[in-house]
Amino acid sequence: MKTFGLSVLILGLLHVFYSIIVGMAFDTPFPRRYYAIPGHETQTDYIQRQKKRLTISGLLIATGFVLVVFSKDTKKHSFEA
């Protein structure tokens, strides 16, 4: 279970980096003059999308952390000759 927790934690961290890279490179908000055009994304839509991304990242990181910290090691170590 710890390995699953670590993979979820790493996935959450990768999602944070992905969100930062995509947000900086491709997902920049439109200039203010485009917000007034009907059918275009509003600034509120942009902010909601960013909040959704951060919420997903936070949930992944928190879940992975909880799985790593609170999971019990169930492997039985046998030292038979």
C-alpha positions as CSV (number, residue, x, y, z in Angstrom):
1,M,0.0,0.0,0.0
2,K,3.0,2.3,0.6
3,T,4.1,2.0,-3.0
4,F,0.6,2.9,-4.2
5,G,0.7,5.9,-1.8
6,L,4.0,6.9,-3.2
7,S,2.8,6.7,-6.8
8,V,-0.3,8.8,-6.0
9,L,1.9,11.3,-4.2
10,I,4.3,11.5,-7.2
11,L,1.3,11.8,-9.5
12,G,0.0,14.7,-7.5
13,L,3.4,16.5,-7.7
14,L,3.6,15.9,-11.4
15,H,0.1,17.3,-11.8
16,V,1.3,20.5,-10.0
17,F,4.3,20.9,-12.3
18,Y,2.1,20.1,-15.3
19,S,-0.4,22.8,-14.2
20,I,2.4,25.3,-13.7
21,I,4.0,24.6,-17.1
22,V,0.7,24.5,-19.0
23,G,-0.6,27.6,-17.1
24,M,2.5,29.6,-18.0
25,A,3.0,28.4,-21.5
26,F,-0.4,27.7,-23.1
27,D,-3.2,28.6,-20.7
28,T,-2.5,32.2,-20.2
29,P,-5.6,34.4,-19.8
30,F,-6.7,36.4,-22.7
31,P,-6.0,40.2,-22.6
32,R,-8.8,42.1,-20.9
33,R,-10.3,43.3,-24.2
34,Y,-11.3,39.7,-25.2
35,Y,-13.4,39.2,-22.0
36,A,-16.1,41.6,-23.3
37,I,-16.6,39.5,-26.5
38,P,-19.7,37.2,-26.2
39,G,-18.8,33.6,-26.4
40,H,-15.3,34.0,-25.2
41,E,-14.0,32.8,-21.8
42,T,-14.5,35.2,-19.0
43,Q,-11.9,35.9,-16.3
44,T,-14.1,34.1,-13.8
45,D,-14.1,31.0,-16.0
46,Y,-10.3,31.1,-16.1
47,I,-10.0,31.5,-12.4
48,Q,-12.4,28.6,-11.8
49,R,-10.4,26.4,-14.1
50,Q,-7.2,27.2,-12.2
51,K,-8.9,26.5,-8.9
52,K,-10.1,23.1,-10.2
53,R,-6.5,22.2,-11.2
54,L,-5.1,23.1,-7.8
55,T,-7.9,21.2,-6.0
56,I,-7.1,18.0,-8.0
57,S,-3.4,18.4,-7.3
58,G,-4.0,19.0,-3.6
59,L,-6.3,16.0,-3.3
60,L,-3.8,13.7,-5.1
61,I,-0.9,14.9,-2.8
62,A,-3.0,14.6,0.4
63,T,-4.2,11.1,-0.5
64,G,-0.7,9.9,-1.4
65,F,0.7,11.4,1.9
66,V,-2.0,9.8,4.0
67,L,-1.5,6.4,2.3
68,V,2.3,6.6,2.8
69,V,2.2,7.7,6.4
70,F,-0.7,5.6,7.7
71,S,-0.3,2.4,5.8
72,K,1.1,-0.6,7.7
73,D,3.9,-2.7,6.3
74,T,2.2,-6.0,5.7
75,K,5.2,-7.9,4.4
76,K,6.4,-10.7,6.7
77,H,10.1,-10.9,6.9
78,S,11.3,-14.5,7.2
79,F,14.9,-15.3,7.7
80,E,14.8,-19.0,7.1
81,A,18.0,-20.7,6.1
